[in-house]
Amino acid sequence: MKIIADLCIVPMGVGPSVSAYIREVRDILAASGLTHHMHANGTNIEGDIAQVSAAVEACCQRLHAMGVERVFCTMSFSTRTDKPQTMDDKLRSLG
């Protein structure tokens, strides 16, 4: 099933700057081949639900390997069955 997701990953207990950890997340998502766009508070991702879930799991595993003991994730997503739609399609529809 294809989804468009909004993901926020927060490494807990690492201090106020999380840039080094988010760079790792960015690199994992880039390597996944999934279409994604980072924004100020997270990342939009589109793809098959299993592939998106696997990428999120890889991100969490990498942060734990970096010594982060707790990772807090939120993800919301939408699905459609009436027509195929990408993130870019959604933005174009705004005019």
Backbone as CSV, one residue per row, in Angstrom:
resi,resn,N_x,N_y,N_z,CA_x,CA_y,CA_z,C_x,C_y,C_z
1,MET,0.843,-1.171,0.000,0.000,0.000,0.000,0.891,1.237,0.000
2,LYS,0.625,2.161,-0.900,1.397,3.404,-0.986,0.900,4.404,0.053
3,ILE,1.848,5.075,0.697,1.508,6.095,1.681,2.316,7.360,1.420
4,ILE,1.804,8.454,1.957,2.572,9.690,2.099,2.617,9.949,3.600
5,ALA,3.828,9.952,4.145,4.009,10.018,5.597,4.713,11.301,6.006
6,ASP,4.453,11.706,7.228,5.197,12.787,7.866,5.852,12.179,9.096
7,LEU,7.173,12.174,9.125,7.947,11.519,10.170,8.734,12.544,10.962
8,CYS,8.716,12.380,12.274,9.558,13.172,13.163,10.300,12.193,14.071
9,ILE,11.622,12.245,14.047,12.462,11.384,14.892,13.245,12.284,15.846
10,VAL,13.114,12.001,17.142,13.790,12.815,18.156,14.685,11.920,19.003
11,PRO,16.014,12.095,18.898,16.905,11.369,19.796,16.835,12.016,21.182
12,MET,16.510,11.231,22.182,16.314,11.755,23.537,17.612,11.687,24.353
13,GLY,17.806,12.682,25.193,18.918,12.667,26.132,20.275,12.969,25.533
14,VAL,20.294,13.640,24.373,21.577,13.919,23.721,21.944,15.399,23.756
15,GLY,21.173,16.202,24.459,21.440,17.631,24.524,20.586,18.392,23.525
16,PRO,20.774,19.717,23.493,19.897,20.557,22.675,20.129,20.456,21.169
17,SER,21.320,20.061,20.742,21.596,19.970,19.305,21.506,18.519,18.857
18,VAL,20.678,18.281,17.842,20.512,16.925,17.323,20.967,16.803,15.866
19,SER,21.667,17.807,15.385,22.057,17.854,13.967,22.831,16.625,13.509
20,ALA,23.773,16.166,14.295,24.586,15.011,13.892,23.709,13.777,13.701
21,TYR,22.706,13.632,14.537,21.815,12.479,14.454,20.866,12.602,13.259
22,ILE,20.369,13.793,13.032,19.445,14.002,11.924,20.165,13.866,10.580
23,ARG,21.445,14.220,10.524,22.226,13.971,9.301,22.259,12.476,8.985
24,GLU,22.385,11.649,10.018,22.378,10.193,9.820,21.025,9.733,9.285
25,VAL,19.956,10.275,9.849,18.603,9.952,9.370,18.473,10.347,7.898
26,ARG,18.930,11.554,7.574,18.885,12.036,6.183,19.615,11.078,5.250
27,ASP,20.798,10.632,5.658,21.596,9.747,4.816,20.920,8.385,4.625
28,ILE,20.300,7.868,5.675,19.597,6.589,5.566,18.412,6.716,4.618
29,LEU,17.655,7.801,4.745,16.512,7.995,3.857,16.971,8.179,2.410
30,ALA,18.075,8.877,2.205,18.597,9.056,0.847,19.001,7.707,0.251
31,ALA,19.615,6.865,1.051,20.049,5.554,0.575,18.877,4.600,0.344
32,SER,17.745,4.885,0.964,16.582,4.000,0.845,15.953,4.046,-0.535
33,GLY,16.183,5.130,-1.267,15.563,5.292,-2.573,14.146,5.832,-2.522
34,LEU,13.626,6.051,-1.325,12.284,6.607,-1.176,12.296,8.104,-1.465
35,THR,11.224,8.587,-2.054,11.085,10.029,-2.251,10.827,10.649,-0.888
36,HIS,11.621,11.658,-0.551,11.455,12.302,0.762,11.881,13.758,0.668
37,HIS,11.300,14.567,1.536,11.635,15.988,1.625,11.709,16.372,3.094
38,MET,12.896,16.807,3.518,13.039,17.267,4.903,12.424,18.650,5.036
39,HIS,11.874,18.917,6.212,11.391,20.244,6.548,11.867,20.561,7.958
40,ALA,11.527,21.707,8.470,12.096,22.185,9.730,11.858,21.249,10.914
41,ASN,10.761,20.525,10.904,10.427,19.688,12.058,10.215,18.220,11.723
42,GLY,10.761,17.781,10.602,10.595,16.385,10.246,10.861,16.142,8.780
43,THR,10.288,15.057,8.275,10.509,14.643,6.891,9.231,14.048,6.330
44,ASN,8.871,14.462,5.129,7.781,13.824,4.390,8.395,12.712,3.552
45,ILE,7.736,11.559,3.530,8.240,10.390,2.811,7.077,9.762,2.049
46,GLU,7.340,9.357,0.820,6.313,8.613,0.088,6.872,7.285,-0.383
47,GLY,6.025,6.276,-0.349,6.425,4.958,-0.817,5.522,3.896,-0.247
48,ASP,5.896,2.652,-0.487,5.149,1.524,0.049,5.276,1.514,1.573
49,ILE,4.195,1.215,2.262,4.197,1.274,3.727,5.292,0.394,4.337
50,ALA,5.544,-0.766,3.751,6.586,-1.653,4.278,7.974,-1.041,4.095
51,GLN,8.204,-0.395,2.952,9.506,0.232,2.705,9.717,1.442,3.620
52,VAL,8.671,2.230,3.822,8.777,3.379,4.721,9.050,2.893,6.140
53,SER,8.321,1.874,6.573,8.528,1.327,7.915,9.939,0.781,8.090
54,ALA,10.452,0.109,7.075,11.813,-0.426,7.136,12.842,0.703,7.235
55,ALA,12.604,1.795,6.521,13.521,2.934,6.583,13.495,3.576,7.972
56,VAL,12.309,3.695,8.549,12.199,4.256,9.907,12.926,3.356,10.901
57,GLU,12.751,2.045,10.758,13.446,1.110,11.634,14.963,1.249,11.489
58,ALA,15.447,1.398,10.256,16.884,1.570,10.030,17.392,2.851,10.687
59,CYS,16.592,3.900,10.637,16.974,5.161,11.281,17.104,4.973,12.787
60,CYS,16.124,4.326,13.389,16.166,4.099,14.838,17.353,3.221,15.221
61,GLN,17.594,2.170,14.438,18.727,1.289,14.726,20.042,2.047,14.660
62,ARG,20.178,2.927,13.675,21.415,3.704,13.536,21.615,4.633,14.720
63,LEU,20.555,5.312,15.154,20.682,6.219,16.300,21.048,5.443,17.559
64,HIS,20.452,4.259,17.757,20.824,3.435,18.911,22.288,3.010,18.818
65,ALA,22.744,2.689,17.617,24.148,2.304,17.430,25.092,3.464,17.734
66,MET,24.573,4.692,17.590,25.370,5.887,17.900,25.357,6.206,19.394
67,GLY,24.659,5.398,20.177,24.640,5.600,21.622,23.383,6.255,22.164
68,VAL,22.427,6.543,21.309,21.173,7.132,21.782,20.355,6.008,22.427
69,GLU,20.051,6.172,23.709,19.333,5.118,24.424,17.833,5.142,24.158
70,ARG,17.304,6.326,23.849,15.862,6.439,23.626,15.611,7.299,22.395
71,VAL,14.789,6.793,21.500,14.421,7.518,20.289,12.901,7.641,20.279
72,PHE,12.419,8.879,20.149,10.974,9.130,20.108,10.584,9.447,18.672
73,CYS,9.651,8.674,18.133,9.211,8.868,16.747,7.708,9.119,16.703
74,THR,7.325,10.042,15.834,5.916,10.179,15.488,5.824,10.110,13.980
75,MET,4.803,9.407,13.502,4.586,9.322,12.069,3.090,9.298,11.818
76,SER,2.665,10.189,10.961,1.292,10.141,10.476,1.367,9.915,8.979
77,PHE,0.346,9.260,8.435,0.373,9.019,6.997,-1.036,8.936,6.446
78,SER,-1.095,9.138,5.145,-2.379,9.031,4.459,-2.242,8.048,3.306
79,THR,-3.385,7.472,2.933,-3.458,6.566,1.792,-4.618,7.019,0.907
80,ARG,-4.564,6.628,-0.348,-5.660,6.914,-1.284,-5.890,5.691,-2.143
81,THR,-7.141,5.456,-2.482,-7.454,4.366,-3.401,-8.125,4.869,-4.676
82,ASP,-8.542,6.150,-4.686,-9.258,6.667,-5.848,-8.329,7.059,-6.993
83,LYS,-7.081,7.435,-6.667,-6.118,7.807,-7.707,-4.720,7.809,-7.112
84,PRO,-3.715,7.605,-7.962,-2.343,7.731,-7.457,-2.020,9.200,-7.215
85,GLN,-1.279,9.475,-6.162,-0.944,10.867,-5.847,0.406,10.926,-5.147
86,THR,1.247,11.862,-5.584,2.552,12.067,-4.959,2.503,13.321,-4.093
87,MET,3.569,13.542,-3.350,3.665,14.775,-2.561,3.619,15.986,-3.478
88,ASP,4.333,15.911,-4.590,4.334,17.021,-5.535,2.946,17.271,-6.107
89,ASP,2.191,16.217,-6.381,0.821,16.380,-6.868,-0.009,17.167,-5.849
90,LYS,0.164,16.821,-4.589,-0.617,17.501,-3.540,-0.293,19.002,-3.501
91,LEU,0.985,19.326,-3.637,1.375,20.736,-3.611,0.903,21.473,-4.861
92,ARG,0.996,20.811,-6.012,0.517,21.434,-7.253,-0.982,21.734,-7.201
93,SER,-1.730,20.907,-6.496,-3.173,21.117,-6.443,-3.559,22.398,-5.705
94,LEU,-2.607,22.972,-4.990,-2.869,24.241,-4.285,-2.903,25.430,-5.229
95,GLY,-2.331,25.241,-6.416,-2.380,26.300,-7.421,-1.287,27.282,-7.390
